[in-house]
């Protein structure tokens, strides 16, 4: 009986030790001393089973506990986290890296958004495991473009309640980030309204908001109008700059002003040929069903080394 009481006291000491630092350590030490003092009479008792219980639990348990705690601490140091956005790591997902400001990190994610297909993340969203779905939601929140928003809305229909909450929060963060980008561009443009780069940044912010798919038709056309005004101002400030011409063509195409968009796209392609402007012009030709010109454009782009899967398709060449 005395050995059992000592063993229970030692187990309580171990539980208190595992609870963490602070005054728990002092309480655990006092309980351990009480357990050792209680075990003294049991060691001198006539029953072998009681002596075995005291030696195995009361005397050996502190050593085994220290070995276990050491192993846990070593594993926490060496093992990677279970998921980039799991648990406490989700709070760190939006922070910049060491020595970096938020602006370069934003540009990195914009570059990743342009380079990486959304399809692998779509597979995560449609997975059966809720943790995998929530991981996909975290990745989509960083993209914030139209395909990402569409998948986040799909995640709202998940049977897992936590996934629904994560998707709803991600959509809110995406809209807040896009709105903040417009506000920041407006503030910078007010400081230097004549700079073409400021106008270009304003147009990019408005276009990104419209292309996110978060807006209804009326608000989408409003921000397209704001983007058009900003891009026209950038073109007026630097007529030789091809970027605002190409961007303005995208806006006019979204506004169904196809003839104006085509003229600007041809101008941008002549000034600075690129795969982006090739794809823009191919979309214009596709809408107008000008198949021979579309094929000729695609073959010309491939011959110039601007390879793209869609252009290969229109050119009639194998991928």
N, C-alpha and C positions, 0 to 999 in steps of 0.2 A: 504493500500500500504506500509506504514511504517513497519507494522507488518510482511508483507511478506519479505521485505528486511532484517529485523532482523532475521527472521527464516532461510533465505538462508545463512546469515553470520554465524549463529550458526551451521548449517549443515556443512559448510566449515571448521569450527573449529574442529568439530568431525572427519571429514575425515583426517585432518592434524594430529590429535591426534593418529589416528589408523595407520598412516604411520610409527610410531616408534619413537625412542629416537633421541637425537641430537637437532639441531636447529629447527626442526619441532614443538617441544613442545612450544618454545618461540613464533613462528608465530601463533600457535593455541591459545595461551593465548591472544595475541594482537587482534586476530580476535574475540575471545569471548568477550573481553572488548568492542570492537566496536559494537558487536551485542547487548550487554546489554545497551550501551549508546543510540543506535538507538531505542531500545524497550521502552525507557523512555517516549517519547511523545505518543506512542501508548497506553500505560496504562492509560494515562490521556484523551484519545480521547473518543468521544461519542459512537462509534460503539462497540457493545458487541462482535461481531465475531472477530474483530481485537484484542480486549483484550484477548479473549479466545486463539487466535493463539499465541499471545505473551507468555501467561502463559504456554500453553501446549508445545510449541516448544522451545522458548528461555530460559525460566526459568527452565522447567522440563528436557530438553534434557541433560544438563550437568550431572544431577544426574543419569538419565537413562544410559548415556554413561559410567559413572564410574561403575555402577552395571554390565553393559555388559562386560566391560574390565576385571573386577574382575572375573566374571564367566568364561571368556575365559582363563585367566591365571590359574585358579584352574583346569579347564578341561585339559589343557595341562600338568599340573603336575600329575594329577591322572590317566588320560586315557593312555593306552599303545599305541605304534605306530601301524598304520594300517597294517604294514608288516615288517618283520625283515630286508628285503633288499629293502624297499621302500624309495624313496626320499633320504634325507640326510643320512639315516641309511646305505645305500649301501656303502658309503665311509668308514664306520666303520667296515664293515663285515670282512675285511681281517686283522684287528688289533688284537693283542693278548689281553687277559684279563688283569685286573690290577695285577701288580706284576709278570706277566708271560713273558717269552722270546718267540720268534717265534718258537723255536725248540719244546718245549712241546706242543704248539698248533698244530704243524704239526703232531705230534705223535697222538694227540687226534683225528684229522680228519682221519688219517690212520686207527685208531681203529674203528671209526664210519663207514668208508668205508667198512671194513671187516664185520661189524656186521649188518648193515642196508641194506635191499634190495633196489634196484634202482626202483622197480615197483611203489611205491607210488609217487616218483618224476616223473616217466613217465606219470602218470595220470595228474599231474600238467601241464606238457608240452603239453599234448593233450587236455587240457581244452579249452573252448571257450573264456574265459576271458583273454585278453592280459596281464593284471597285474598278474594274476595267472601264466601264462606262464613265465613271466620274473622272478617271484619269484622262479619257478622251475629251470630256467637257473642259477640263483645265487647259488642254492644248488648244482647243478651238477658241477659247476665250482670248488667247494670245493672238490669234489670227484676226478675227473681227471682220472678215470680208463676207460677201454674199453667200458663198457655199458654206462657210463656217456657221453663219447665222441660221441658215436653213437646217443644218444638222443639229444645232442647239435647240431649235424648235421641235425637231424630231425627238430629241432627248426629253422634252417636256412630257411626252407620252409614255415614258418608261414606266413599267409597273413598280419600280423601286422609288419610294418616296424621297430618299436622300438624293438620288440622281435628278429627280424633278426639281428639287430645291437648288441643287448645284447648277443646273441648266438655267433656271430662272435668274439666279444671281449672276451667272456669266453673261447673259443677255443684257442685264442692267449695267454691268461693268463695261461691256463693249460700247453701249450707247453713251455712257458717261465719258469714256475715253475719246470717242469720236467728237462729242460735243466740246470737250475740253480742248481738243486739237483745233477746232474752229475758233474758239475763244482766244486761244494763244496766238493764232495766226492773225486774228483781227487786232489784237493789242500790238503785235509787232508791226503790222501794217500802218497803224495809226502813228507809230513813232517815226516811220520813214515811208510815207505813202508813195513816193516816186520811185522806189526801188523795184525793179522787175522781179527780183527773187522773192520779195515779200508778197507780191501779187500772185506769183506762181504757187507759193506755199498756201495761200488762201484758197486758190482754186483746187489744189490737191486735197485740202481738208474737206471742202464742200463736196467734191466728187466722191471721196471715200465714204462720206456719210450717206450719199445717195445710193452708192453701189452696195452698201452693206445689207440692203433689203429690210432695214428696220422701219422705214418710213412708208406712209401711204402714198398714193399717186400724186396728190396735190402737193404735199410737202416735198416729195421727191423732185417734182418739176421746179419748185421754188429754189431748192439748193442747186439744181442744175443751172438755173438762171444766175445764181450768185457765182457759180464756178465759171460760167461763160463770161461774165463781166470781169472777173479776176484774170482769166486767161487773155482776154482782149487787152487789158491793161498791160500785162506782161509782154505781149507781142508789140504793143506800141512803144514800150520802153526799150526793147531790144529786138528789132525786126529780124536780125540775122539768127536769133535763137530758135532752134527747131522744136525744143521741148514744149513750149506753150502752144505752138501750132498743132503739134500732134495731139496734145491734150484737148485743145479746143475742138478738134475734129471728133474726138470721142464723145464730147458733150453734145455736139450738134447731132451726131448719130443717135444718141440716146433721146434727143428731142425730136427725132424723125425728120430732121432737116438734112436729108441724105445728099442732095446735090451740093450744098455748102460743105458738108463733111468730106465729100469726095475731093473737092477742090483743095481743101486744106491738107488732106492726107497725101495727095499727089505732091503738093508743095513741100510737105515735111519729108517725104521719101526722097525727093530730089536733093534736099539740103543735107539730110543725114539719114542714109539708108539704115534700116534696122529690122530685126524680126518683128518687133512690136508694131511698127508702122505697116509692115507687110501683112500682118494678121488683121490689122484694122482695115486696110484697103480691101483685103479679101472678103471681110464681112460685108463691106459696102457692096462689092460686086455680087456677092451671094444674094443679098436682099433684092438686088435688081435683076437677078437671074441672068447675068451676063457671063455665061459659062465659058466661052472661048477666052475672054479676057481674064477670067479668074484662073484658068489653067495656065495661060501665058505668064501671068504675074507670079504664080507659084513656081513655075519652072525657072523663071528669071531669078527668083530669090534663092532657090536651091543651087543654081549655077554660080551664084555669087557667094556661096558658102553659108547662107543664113538658113540652116536646116531646122525644120520643125515638123512634127508628126502630121499636123493638120495640113501644112503646105505640101508635104509629100503626098498626102491623100488627094488634094486638089490637082496636083501635078500628074497624078496617075502613075506614080513610081512606088515600088515596094518600100515598106518602112525599114 
